[in-house]
Amino acid sequence: MEDFSASSKDELITKLKKVSLQADYERRRADGLAEELKLAKEHTIMVQKQIEQEEEYITNKLMKRLDQLKKEKAVLASEVAQEEEFLTNTLQKRLDKLTKEKVDLENRLEAEQEYVVNKLRKSIEQLSVEKNKLMCEKVELENQLECEQEYILNRLQKQVDKLASDKLSLQKEKAELQRTVSDLGASVDKLNKDKVTLEQVMEMEEESITNKLQRRLEAVVANLRLIESRLEGKGITLKDLGITASELQHNEWPRMYSRSPSSTNTSFDRVLSTTLSAGQAPAIAGVNSGGLAITGSRRERPLSAQSNTAEGLLAK
């Protein structure tokens, strides 16, 4: 308890010293501010005196300048009066001179107008003579123009009559051509129907032949594989027979004998064309370096490769 009281007392003494020091600092600061305030007041009084002196000087200077301006104004007023009088006299003289020039110009204008009127009268008389001459020429030209118009009308009438006759002949030819076109259109429609029927029959035959060929090829492949297996059972290889493995390309057979969606761009078209034209099955060439192949000629289809319209037939 005594230690706490002792420590509190020391703290109070420390705080008191700090407060005393702060009070001294504030006192000195207040003294400094009072001194500055005093100096500021003295400076303000001195500045105010200077301002009053300058105002008095400026007022005196302006009064002198005002008196001087009044004197200059009086001088300028007298000079302006003299200048006005001089200008009035000058303008009066100029007006008299302009009046005299106006009278002279009016007299000269009257003389020129009389000369121009006489000249225009002579020109009008000359123009009337020329007008009469032009009227005579106009009558002659109108007569010539009427003659030429009549000639041109007659010539045009003949050309129109000729064109009308040509038009009638062309219309007759056009009617004949239209009848020909209609006949050709009927023929084309009939040919198209026949072509569709033939194509359906050909497709059915093609499908039948393709199935037969596929079965025959599968049998040939099975026979070849059976032969190979039997040769291997007897200990004979293809190398002993002089046949290499590269010569038998089994992986290409399906590609060579597979049915293509287009019946005009594959090897089966050639097979079918040979079958339909010769009436016999296609010949098997045998086994060679390119594998099995079917020979034949390409089947031509002229109706599907050309235009079947009436315009196309006419163009041909």
Secondary structure, 3 states (H helix, E strand, C coil): CHHHHHHHHHHHHHHHHHHHHHHHHHHHHHHHHHHHHHHHHHHHHHHHHHHHHHHHHHHHHHHHHHHHHHHHHHHHHHHHHHHHHHHHHHHHHHHHHHHHHHHHHHHHHHHHHHHHHHHHHHHHHHHHHHHHHHHHHHHHHHHHHHHHHHHHHHHHHHHHHHHHHHHHHHHHHHHHHHHHHHHHHHHHHHHHHHHHHHHHHHHHHHHHHHHHHHHHHHHHHHHHHHHHHHHHHCCCCCCCCCCCHHHCCHHHHHHHHCCCCCCCCCHHHHHHHHHHHHCCCCCECCCCCCCCCECCCCCCCHHHHCCCCHHHHHHC
